[in-house]
Amino acid sequence: MSSNDTVGKNEIVDSEYENLNNISLAGWLDFHQKNVVFDNVSWMGIPTWKNVLDLWIYQELVFKVRPDIIVEMGSFKGGSTLYLAHLLENIGHGRVISVDIDHSNFVASHGRISIFTGSTQDSGIITQIKKVCAGARVMIIHDADHNKDTVLADLYAYADIVSKDSYFIIEDGVVDLFSPQSVLGSALGGPGPLPAIREFLKSDRRFVADRDCERYLLTYNPNGFLKRIHT
Ligand SMILES: C[S@@+](CC[C@H](N)C(=O)[O-])C[C@H]1O[C@@H](n2cnc3c(N)ncnc32)[C@H](O)[C@@H]1O
């Protein structure tokens, strides 16, 4: 390879990065939704439908809160569930309860994971979750049915079990910030988590949206890190 070839290649690489540097935050989110989140994110080999910057925030919150129980609503294959179990393993405390309407795709396995199969809105599931969480320090991550009415119903059904200074994280409100014609905005075909969060926050003053959790700017969860500040 001559030195000219090397220079030529570097120029191509530089121009590619220059183009990437001009992407807006919205452009990044659109790219991530189209090309990354569903096929190209994994934790220890298991697909994980997350923005990894949000996972870093999860790590900070788990370390800070030291929950006895993380209730994960919506686990799919279990990449995010295993990630949470590994965080808890590292701090030597706590377990994850995965609630999913369908665990047939779930492949995560870890001593700190328990599985409850059923809808978050099933009265039997609500009763069981409240029973196992009684007296525990609880964090909830909601990544299940993202339609507004279900998210709001889940917020009302489970808010009481979230401990003071802990979090009820609502995933994927980002879809409500995009036009229905865009890839992200068309993901649900109707209102999603964000209007549910706003309605909930108006009626339940025990919670606030902790905007510090959005400081990396690129989040799927605008207004979605709900911190319980009052008992
Ligand atoms: C977006 S995926 C979860 C992705 C996973 N948390 C991850 O990061 O890889 C949504 C999951 O929610 C489940 N789900 C949908 N509606 C539900 C409901 N009403 N109750 C419980 N789980 C539900 C689906 O079966 C699916 O596995």
Ligand as a Chemical Component Dictionary entry (heavy atoms), coordinates in Angstrom:
data_LIG
# 
_chem_comp.id                   LIG 
_chem_comp.type                 NON-POLYMER 
_chem_comp.pdbx_formal_charge   0 
_chem_comp.three_letter_code    LIG 
# 
loop_
_chem_comp_atom.comp_id 
_chem_comp_atom.atom_id 
_chem_comp_atom.alt_atom_id 
_chem_comp_atom.type_symbol 
_chem_comp_atom.charge 
_chem_comp_atom.model_Cartn_x 
_chem_comp_atom.model_Cartn_y 
_chem_comp_atom.model_Cartn_z 
_chem_comp_atom.pdbx_ordinal 
LIG C1  C1  C 0  -40.280 -3.641 24.563 1  
LIG S1  S1  S 1  -40.400 -5.320 25.024 2  
LIG C2  C2  C 0  -39.386 -5.403 26.462 3  
LIG C3  C3  C 0  -37.924 -5.235 26.136 4  
LIG C4  C4  C 0  -36.960 -5.520 27.256 5  
LIG N1  N1  N 0  -37.257 -4.771 28.470 6  
LIG C5  C5  C 0  -35.574 -5.179 26.780 7  
LIG O1  O1  O 0  -35.063 -4.103 27.155 8  
LIG O2  O2  O -1 -35.004 -5.986 26.023 9  
LIG C6  C6  C 0  -42.018 -5.369 25.657 10 
LIG C7  C7  C 0  -42.424 -6.653 26.391 11 
LIG O3  O3  O 0  -43.610 -6.354 27.111 12 
LIG C8  C8  C 0  -44.456 -7.468 27.093 13 
LIG N2  N2  N 0  -45.825 -6.982 27.333 14 
LIG C9  C9  C 0  -46.665 -6.346 26.479 15 
LIG N3  N3  N 0  -47.816 -6.035 27.089 16 
LIG C10 C10 C 0  -47.705 -6.463 28.365 17 
LIG C11 C11 C 0  -48.562 -6.423 29.496 18 
LIG N4  N4  N 0  -49.765 -5.871 29.456 19 
LIG N5  N5  N 0  -48.124 -6.980 30.659 20 
LIG C12 C12 C 0  -46.896 -7.547 30.731 21 
LIG N6  N6  N 0  -46.031 -7.602 29.686 22 
LIG C13 C13 C 0  -46.440 -7.075 28.524 23 
LIG C14 C14 C 0  -44.232 -8.116 25.740 24 
LIG O4  O4  O 0  -44.561 -9.488 25.800 25 
LIG C15 C15 C 0  -42.744 -7.858 25.516 26 
LIG O5  O5  O 0  -41.969 -8.964 25.914 27 
# 
loop_
_chem_comp_bond.comp_id 
_chem_comp_bond.atom_id_1 
_chem_comp_bond.atom_id_2 
_chem_comp_bond.value_order 
_chem_comp_bond.pdbx_ordinal 
LIG C1  S1  SING 1  
LIG S1  C2  SING 2  
LIG S1  C6  SING 3  
LIG C2  C3  SING 4  
LIG C3  C4  SING 5  
LIG C4  N1  SING 6  
LIG C4  C5  SING 7  
LIG C5  O1  DOUB 8  
LIG C5  O2  SING 9  
LIG C6  C7  SING 10 
LIG C7  O3  SING 11 
LIG C7  C15 SING 12 
LIG O3  C8  SING 13 
LIG C8  N2  SING 14 
LIG C8  C14 SING 15 
LIG N2  C9  SING 16 
LIG N2  C13 SING 17 
LIG C9  N3  DOUB 18 
LIG N3  C10 SING 19 
LIG C10 C11 SING 20 
LIG C10 C13 DOUB 21 
LIG C11 N4  SING 22 
LIG C11 N5  DOUB 23 
LIG N5  C12 SING 24 
LIG C12 N6  DOUB 25 
LIG N6  C13 SING 26 
LIG C14 O4  SING 27 
LIG C14 C15 SING 28 
LIG C15 O5  SING 29 
# 
